[in-house]
Amino acid sequence: MKLSLRNNVVGLSVETPEEQAICALLGAADGHVFQLHAASDRGMAFSEIGPEDDARRAPLNIVHSIESRFAPISNLAHTPFEFGGERYASIEGFWQGLKQPGPAERRTMAKLWGAEAKRRGGAIDQPAEFAYDGATIAAGCPEHWALMRAACEAKFTQHDEARIALLATGERWLTHKVRRDSRTIPGAILADIWMRIRARLREPASAPR
Ligand SMILES: Nc1c(N[C@@H]2O[C@H](COP(=O)(O)O)[C@@H](O)[C@H]2O)[nH]c(=O)[nH]c1=O
C-alpha cells in the first residue's frame, strides 16, 4: 500500500489483491467520517465514526416532505395509534381535532392524516380554550403541549416504523421549521418533544415490545 499526504488529504493506493479486497469492503463506508489514530511514525489506524450527517450531528428538520426514512416522525404521517381510548390515524388528526367542539367532529378529524388533516384543521379557528377528558385547557399553554407530548409518546411506542425512524436520527438535533410557525405549538416545542421521547426510547426499559 502506498501512502501520501497532500493538501491535508491522506491518500492510500492499493498494491496487493488483499488490499484490493479491503478497499472494496470500504466502499460501503464511502462518505463516512473516520477518526485518525496516529500513535507512531510507523503506522496509523482510522476508526469509523459513521455517515457524515450523523458524525457531525447535523440538524434534521422534521417536516412531512423530509426524506422517506424519517417521514414517519412527522405529525402528518399515517401512523395509527390509540390514545385515551380513541384511535387516531395521525398526530395531526388528533391535534387538529382538539379545535373541534364535539366528539363527533373530533372523530372525523381523527381519521385524517397528511395534507388533508393539516388543511381541514387549518380551516378551523383555534378556540381560546377547549375541553378534553373533563378538563378545560387554554390553547397554546403548556397543558395543551402536554397533550401533544402524551399523544406523541403513544404514537412512538405503538407504531414500529415511527419509532425506528425516530431512533434512526441518532444524536442529531431535531428541528421543526415550517413556513409559518404554529401559534399554538411552536416548532421548537415540538422538536423538543421528539428529542425527549427519543432519549426515553433509548433507555433499555422502553425497548421495542
Ligand atoms: N406546516 C407543517 C406542519 N405543521 C403541523 O401543524 C400542527 C400545528 O398546527 P396549528 O395548531 O394549526 O398551528 C403541528 O402538528 C405541526 O407539525 N407539519 C409538517 O410536517 N409539515 C409542515 O409543513
PDBQT file of the ligand as one rigid body, heavy atoms in Angstrom, charges set to zero:
ROOT
HETATM    1  N1  LIG A 301     -46.780  23.102   8.415  1.00  0.00    +0.000 N 
HETATM    2  C1  LIG A 301     -46.321  21.836   8.575  1.00  0.00    +0.000 A 
HETATM    3  C2  LIG A 301     -46.634  21.103   9.720  1.00  0.00    +0.000 A 
HETATM    4  N2  LIG A 301     -47.365  21.667  10.687  1.00  0.00    +0.000 N 
HETATM    5  C3  LIG A 301     -48.077  20.938  11.756  1.00  0.00    +0.000 C 
HETATM    6  O1  LIG A 301     -49.218  21.681  12.137  1.00  0.00    +0.000 OA
HETATM    7  C4  LIG A 301     -49.518  21.458  13.503  1.00  0.00    +0.000 C 
HETATM    8  C5  LIG A 301     -49.806  22.771  14.199  1.00  0.00    +0.000 C 
HETATM    9  O2  LIG A 301     -50.929  23.287  13.600  1.00  0.00    +0.000 OA
HETATM   10  P1  LIG A 301     -51.742  24.519  14.191  1.00  0.00    +0.000 P 
HETATM   11  O3  LIG A 301     -52.155  24.159  15.582  1.00  0.00    +0.000 OA
HETATM   12  O4  LIG A 301     -52.906  24.672  13.260  1.00  0.00    +0.000 OA
HETATM   13  O5  LIG A 301     -50.822  25.699  14.175  1.00  0.00    +0.000 OA
HETATM   14  C6  LIG A 301     -48.376  20.669  14.081  1.00  0.00    +0.000 C 
HETATM   15  O6  LIG A 301     -48.767  19.325  14.198  1.00  0.00    +0.000 OA
HETATM   16  C7  LIG A 301     -47.292  20.802  13.018  1.00  0.00    +0.000 C 
HETATM   17  O7  LIG A 301     -46.482  19.644  12.943  1.00  0.00    +0.000 OA
HETATM   18  N3  LIG A 301     -46.134  19.864   9.836  1.00  0.00    +0.000 N 
HETATM   19  C8  LIG A 301     -45.343  19.288   8.846  1.00  0.00    +0.000 A 
HETATM   20  O8  LIG A 301     -44.898  18.152   8.983  1.00  0.00    +0.000 OA
HETATM   21  N4  LIG A 301     -45.057  19.987   7.723  1.00  0.00    +0.000 N 
HETATM   22  C9  LIG A 301     -45.487  21.244   7.553  1.00  0.00    +0.000 A 
HETATM   23  O9  LIG A 301     -45.172  21.872   6.535  1.00  0.00    +0.000 OA
ENDROOT
TORSDOF 0
